[in-house]
Amino acid sequence: MTSVHEPPATAAARLTPRAATAVAVAALREAGVPEGDARDVAAALTETSLRGIDTHGLRLLPQYLAELRDGIATARPAVTAIRDTGPALMLDADGALGVVAGLAAARAAAERTPAHGVCAVGVRNSNHFGAASVYSRYLAQRGLVGIVTTSAAPRVAPYSGTRPLYGTNPLSFAASVDGDEFALDMATSQVCFGEIKERRKHGRALDTGWATDENGRPATDPDRAYALSPLGGYKGQGLAMVATLLGAVLTGSPADWHLEHIGESAPGRSRQVGHFLICLDPSAFGGTDSFAEGFADLLTTTRDTPPAVDAAAPVQVPGDPQQRIARERAEHGIPLDPHTARAFAELAARHGIGADA
């Protein structure tokens, strides 16, 4: 799951979005990534961290650079269409950085959907693409509806099972009308693995139900967590299998349990990740005006529901917490954990970029 954090107490530094983007662009360009792709990847990682999704934001830059160095990701990929019916498109990413592949799919979908009312794009031979909401929101910001998922290396055991079979396999859905946004980006596990690593790092116990040990028993000691638990038990397992069917099986990509984890892949070949994206044009269905009216009614009615316990904690819709955190971080800077802060400080020094670039 892409997790939303308050500015962490362990923040070792803060960067303005502009400085973070400048550092990321310079580092990616040095690694051989073309200017346009470098700016796309940098913007995606910065925006993700700006919105509080720290597990899938700037902290991934050092890993992406390592994948470029080791030949896991291709700096200058030739993303090509291998099947094309107009409203359905299948891309081979040529080992691209996942963000490059994901945006290629989103752009193709946005371009084709008005002519067909709907467009589905599959991607194979890709790598980790960060937060799925990058691509669903790209479509939403263009008046379309975006649905996105991806395959991922195994972290989640099936309900009542012991062995991790599925990735945390996110499902993201986004729509936007007149600046208001619904942006769901959720794992099909109880939490993302980044949460487990954070708890390990700080010696904090896991919440009950997050993970199991090697025998399938509940684990609250982060060092004993062997598999993540599916969200909502067997229902989460079903959703994880849907994501695998779309992101892997439908795209002709390896199933999750055949994938290597980020940072553990053999050099010289892509991680073989598959992505899947569906784009819908409201004008092809109930109509743009009807959609806008219903969208506003749905969000307003939900937000206006009286809080059950704490009047200071209003009912929210998916995307509200991220919007609030984005406003705070735009003003005060993006907080970085110590490891990411060191990496960015080294990159900034190497490229002569100041903290307020």
Buried (B, 14 or more C-beta within 10 A) or exposed (E): BBBBBEBEEEBBBBBBBEBBBBBBBBBBBBBEBBEEBBBBBBBBBBBBBBBBBBBBBBBBBBBBBBBBEEBBBBBEBEBEEEEEEEBBBBBBBBBBBBBBBBBBBBBBBBEBBBEBBBBBBBBBBBBBBBBBBBBBBBBBBBBBBBBBBBBBBBBBBBBEBBEBBBBBBBBBBBBBBEEBBBBBBBBBBBBBBBBBEBBBEEEEEBEEBBBBBEEBEBBBEBEBBBBBBBBEEEEBBBBBBBBBBBBBBBBBBBBBBEBBBBEEBEEEEBBBBBBBBBBBBBBBEEEBEEBBEEBEEEBEEBEEEEEEEEEEEEEEBBBBBBBBBBEEBEEEBBBBBEEBBBBBBEBBEEBEBEBEB
